[in-house]
């Protein structure tokens, strides 16, 4: 998200709370990231840019209707294998 002042990830894993998982762009290249530990399963998510604009991940590949006329991205977390 080049030019963004802040980006958070929200989803089914954090009750869609916009400020609970902020992302960082340490080198100011427009690539925002964070490390998040999620339980096994399917998770819906979006990004919140500058605390107001909800954006679907364009690189997710899988989506589901969010019930509000938009699409939530889907993330599949598989069980850890040893």
Backbone torsions as a table, in degrees:
resi	resn	phi	psi	omega
1	UNK	NA	73.5	179.9
2	UNK	-56.3	137.7	178.6
3	UNK	84.9	-7.7	179.9
4	UNK	-72.5	146.2	175.8
5	UNK	-89.1	-29.9	178.4
6	UNK	-154.6	149.5	176.0
7	UNK	-142.0	134.2	174.6
8	UNK	-125.6	154.8	171.9
9	UNK	-105.9	134.4	-179.9
10	UNK	-129.5	152.9	178.7
11	UNK	179.9	-170.1	-179.2
12	UNK	-62.8	-20.7	-177.6
13	UNK	-82.6	-13.0	178.1
14	UNK	-135.1	27.4	178.6
15	UNK	57.4	28.0	175.3
16	UNK	60.9	31.5	178.4
17	UNK	-85.2	113.8	-172.3
18	UNK	-62.2	-27.0	-174.8
19	UNK	-101.0	0.5	-172.8
20	UNK	-78.8	-25.3	178.9
21	UNK	-131.8	83.3	177.1
22	UNK	-74.8	145.9	175.2
23	UNK	-100.0	160.8	-180.0
24	UNK	-122.8	147.3	172.4
25	UNK	-125.4	76.5	-171.9
26	UNK	-61.5	-36.7	-177.2
27	UNK	-100.5	7.8	175.6
28	UNK	57.0	39.1	178.5
29	UNK	-99.2	4.5	179.9
30	UNK	88.0	-0.1	177.4
31	UNK	-101.9	115.8	-177.3
32	UNK	-102.0	142.4	-177.5
33	UNK	-151.2	161.9	174.8
34	UNK	-160.7	157.1	174.1
35	UNK	-103.7	125.6	-177.5
36	UNK	-134.3	130.6	176.2
37	UNK	-93.9	122.1	-177.9
38	UNK	-120.5	149.7	176.3
39	UNK	-71.9	159.3	175.6
40	UNK	-57.9	139.5	177.4
41	UNK	138.2	-170.7	179.7
42	UNK	-101.9	131.6	-177.7
43	UNK	-126.1	137.2	173.2
44	UNK	-95.7	144.3	179.7
45	UNK	-155.6	163.3	172.8
46	UNK	-145.9	172.1	172.6
47	UNK	-108.5	147.5	172.6
48	UNK	-115.0	115.7	-176.3
49	UNK	-101.3	130.0	179.4
50	UNK	52.7	36.4	173.8
51	UNK	62.7	11.9	-178.8
52	UNK	-144.5	-27.5	-174.7
53	UNK	-100.9	116.2	179.1
54	UNK	-88.9	124.8	-172.3
55	UNK	-127.9	130.6	174.8
56	UNK	-76.1	140.0	178.1
57	UNK	-64.9	113.2	-177.9
58	UNK	-71.0	-12.3	-177.3
59	UNK	-104.6	6.2	-174.2
60	UNK	-65.5	-41.4	-179.0
61	UNK	88.9	-31.8	178.2
62	UNK	-128.7	137.4	-175.5
63	UNK	-139.7	161.4	175.4
64	UNK	-140.5	145.0	178.3
65	UNK	-62.2	134.3	-177.4
66	UNK	-90.5	-1.5	-179.7
67	UNK	84.1	-2.3	179.8
68	UNK	-122.9	18.3	178.8
69	UNK	88.9	7.4	178.0
70	UNK	-122.5	-178.0	178.8
71	UNK	-119.1	132.7	169.5
72	UNK	-91.6	140.9	173.4
73	UNK	-76.2	152.8	178.1
74	UNK	-112.0	137.3	176.1
75	UNK	-124.5	129.1	-179.9
76	UNK	-107.5	119.0	177.8
77	UNK	-105.9	119.3	-178.8
78	UNK	-91.8	155.7	177.2
79	UNK	-61.4	147.8	177.8
80	UNK	-67.9	134.9	176.7
81	UNK	-108.8	144.9	-178.6
82	UNK	-123.5	NA	NA
